[in-house]
Amino acid sequence: MVRVEQLMTRELACIESTQAVSVASNLMRIKKIGSLMVMQGSEMVGIITESDIVRKVVAFHLQAEFVQVKQIMSTPIVSIDESESIFEAAGIMKAAGTRHLAVGDEHHVFGMLSVRDLLSPVSRDEL
């Protein structure tokens, strides 16, 4: 069985909560990723995703350079333990209505799992 730890991204991309959404979207574009963990100082307080930007900024014709990340981030952070199966991860994503899970616990996040990551075994015929 494929576990979260086998597919998760270990390098977290983060952004400060007071940064503009335009900065966040540009960082996602450069790194070719769909989400950023949101920091307030040294504390992880949320996540901002491509969907957040589209649904909360673009859809309302707001100017991304004048909207702060903290205004549209998703919180609380939904997480999963790295030892869980990808089937458990998919169930949590569906129940929470999210496409990204922080890997870790309420005290320490050390990875990210996205719906895109879950497709990896399918493309490698490992299920």
C-alpha positions as CSV (number, residue, x, y, z in Angstrom):
1,M,0.0,0.0,0.0
2,V,1.3,3.5,-0.9
3,R,1.7,5.7,2.1
4,V,1.7,9.5,2.4
5,E,5.4,9.7,3.1
6,Q,6.2,8.1,-0.3
7,L,4.4,10.9,-2.3
8,M,4.5,14.0,-0.2
9,T,6.5,17.0,-1.0
10,R,9.1,17.6,1.7
11,E,10.2,21.1,0.8
12,L,7.5,23.5,2.1
13,A,7.0,26.8,0.3
14,C,5.9,29.5,2.7
15,I,4.7,33.1,2.5
16,E,4.2,35.7,5.2
17,S,0.5,36.4,6.0
18,T,0.9,40.2,5.3
19,Q,2.2,39.7,1.7
20,A,0.0,40.6,-1.2
21,V,-1.8,37.9,-3.1
22,S,0.0,39.0,-6.2
23,V,3.3,38.0,-4.5
24,A,1.8,34.6,-3.6
25,S,0.6,33.9,-7.0
26,N,3.9,34.8,-8.6
27,L,5.8,32.6,-6.2
28,M,3.5,29.7,-7.0
29,R,4.1,30.3,-10.7
30,I,7.8,30.4,-10.3
31,K,7.9,27.3,-8.2
32,K,5.3,25.5,-10.3
33,I,3.2,24.7,-7.3
34,G,-0.4,25.1,-6.3
35,S,-0.2,26.2,-2.7
36,L,1.9,28.0,-0.1
37,M,1.9,27.6,3.7
38,V,1.0,30.9,5.4
39,M,3.2,32.1,8.2
40,Q,2.7,34.7,10.8
41,G,6.2,35.2,12.2
42,S,7.3,31.7,13.1
43,E,3.8,30.2,13.4
44,M,2.1,28.4,10.5
45,V,-1.5,29.9,10.4
46,G,-3.0,28.7,7.1
47,I,-2.6,27.8,3.5
48,I,-3.2,29.8,0.3
49,T,-4.0,27.9,-2.8
50,E,-4.7,28.6,-6.5
51,S,-8.4,27.9,-5.8
52,D,-8.4,30.5,-3.0
53,I,-7.0,33.1,-5.4
54,V,-9.5,32.3,-8.1
55,R,-12.6,32.1,-5.9
56,K,-11.8,34.9,-3.5
57,V,-9.9,37.5,-5.6
58,V,-10.3,36.9,-9.3
59,A,-14.0,36.0,-9.2
60,F,-14.7,39.3,-7.4
61,H,-12.5,41.4,-9.7
62,L,-10.3,42.4,-6.8
63,Q,-6.7,43.7,-7.4
64,A,-4.4,41.0,-6.1
65,E,-1.7,43.5,-5.2
66,F,-4.0,45.1,-2.7
67,V,-5.3,42.0,-1.0
68,Q,-3.3,40.4,1.8
69,V,-2.7,36.6,1.9
70,K,-4.3,36.5,5.4
71,Q,-7.5,37.8,4.0
72,I,-8.1,34.9,1.7
73,M,-6.1,32.0,3.2
74,S,-7.8,28.8,4.3
75,T,-7.6,28.0,7.9
76,P,-7.4,25.8,10.0
77,I,-4.8,23.7,8.3
78,V,-6.0,20.2,7.6
79,S,-3.3,17.6,8.2
80,I,-2.5,13.9,8.0
81,D,0.2,11.7,9.5
82,E,2.9,10.6,7.1
83,S,2.3,6.9,7.9
84,E,-1.3,7.0,6.7
85,S,-2.3,5.5,3.3
86,I,-3.1,7.6,0.3
87,F,-6.7,6.2,0.4
88,E,-7.0,7.8,3.9
89,A,-5.6,11.0,2.5
90,A,-8.1,11.0,-0.3
91,G,-10.9,10.5,2.2
92,I,-9.7,13.4,4.4
93,M,-9.4,15.7,1.4
94,K,-12.9,14.8,0.2
95,A,-14.5,15.2,3.7
96,A,-12.7,18.6,4.2
97,G,-13.3,19.9,0.7
98,T,-9.6,20.5,0.1
99,R,-7.0,19.4,-2.4
100,H,-4.0,19.9,-0.1
101,L,-3.0,18.3,3.2
102,A,-0.3,19.4,5.5
103,V,1.8,16.4,6.6
104,G,2.6,16.3,10.3
105,D,0.6,17.3,13.4
106,E,-0.7,20.4,15.2
107,H,2.8,21.1,16.4
108,H,5.0,20.4,13.4
109,V,4.3,20.4,9.7
110,F,7.1,19.0,7.5
111,G,5.5,18.2,4.2
112,M,2.6,18.8,1.9
113,L,0.4,16.3,0.0
114,S,-1.7,17.5,-2.9
115,V,-4.3,15.8,-5.2
116,R,-1.6,16.0,-7.9
117,D,0.7,13.9,-5.7
118,L,-2.0,11.3,-5.3
119,L,-2.1,10.8,-9.1
120,S,1.6,9.8,-9.2
121,P,1.1,6.1,-8.4
122,V,-1.6,5.9,-11.0
123,S,0.8,7.1,-13.7
124,R,3.4,4.6,-12.4
125,D,1.0,1.7,-12.1
126,E,1.7,1.2,-8.5
127,L,-1.8,0.9,-7.0
